[in-house]
C-alpha cells in the first residue's frame, strides 16, 4: 500500500451542523411508471430482463425496480449497464456507464463509470434496518411496509453520503436515488475491484489511522455516526482512503448512537492495534467526540 494518504481539504467544506432534511418515502415516479406500463417502458424492461448479466438476478428486479432504472436512464444518470460488482443479502451493486447528468455531477467531459446499487425489496433484513431507522428524527412515524422501509433506507444512504461529503469526509459521490436504486460514483475499478483496508498491507498505519479518525470526527461533528465502521468499510482509491456503506449511519440523536460509536471506535482501534500501533478505544472515542482535541 502507498505510504501516504490524502486527507480531504476542509477549506471549502460546508459543515451541515445539526439541521435535518426531510426525507420523503412516498411513491416515486418509478412506481407511477410501473403502474402505467407504456410501450417504451415495456421495451426497456424486456431488454434489461433479457440481458445476460441480469438473468440470474430476477429476484432483485420487480417491475418498479425496472421502472426506477428506466427513470434514471431518462434523467441522464445511466446510459448503459455493465455487470455486477458485488452481491449481498440486502443489495447488489452494478457498474454502469453514466449519462450526461452523471458527467455534470462528477464534472467530467466523457461518460463516467458509475455504481448502481439496487436494494432488494423482498429479501432485505427489515428487522435489522428498523433498528437503525427507529429513533432517527428523519424517519419518525415510518410504518412497517417493506417497500417503505427499503425506500427509507436508500434515501437515508443518499442523505448520509451527501452530509458526509459536505463535512469533508471522502465517500462516494451520491448522484441520484429513485425508489430502491441509488446511483453513485464508482471507485477503485481501474485495476480491478476496489481493495478494502482489510485486504491490503498497510505500510504506514500511523497515517492511515490519522485519516480515518479525522473522518470519524468530521462525521460526528456533522451529526452522524457510521454505525458499522471497520477495515471492511474503508477502501483504497489511488492515494485516498474512502469510507463506504453509510446506509446504516445514524444521527447523534439516535438512542443507540453512543453504542454504535463505541463499537466503531473499538473496531477501528483493534485493527490498528493489529498493525502494531499503541491505540486504545477510549483515546479514539475522546478524539472523535471532543472538538477541542489536537
FENHU-V663291 format. One record per run of one state. SS is the DSSP state (~ for helix, > for strand, _ for the rest). FROM is the first residue (numbers start at 0). TO is the last residue. If there is no record, write none. Layout:
BEGIN
ss = (SS SS)
from = (FROM FROM)
to = (TO TO)
END
This chain:
BEGIN
ss = (_ > _ ~ _ ~ _ ~ _ ~ _ > _ > _ ~ _ > _ ~ _ ~ _ ~ _ > _ > _ > ~ _ ~ _ > _ ~ > _ > _ > _ ~ _ ~ _)
from = (0 5 6 28 36 38 49 51 57 62 74 79 87 90 97 99 106 112 119 125 133 136 139 145 166 173 178 180 185 194 196 199 204 221 223 225 230 233 237 239 243 249 251 256 274 280 289)
to = (4 5 27 35 37 48 50 56 61 73 78 86 89 96 98 105 111 118 124 132 135 138 144 165 172 177 179 184 193 195 198 203 220 222 224 229 232 236 238 242 248 250 255 273 279 288 293)
END
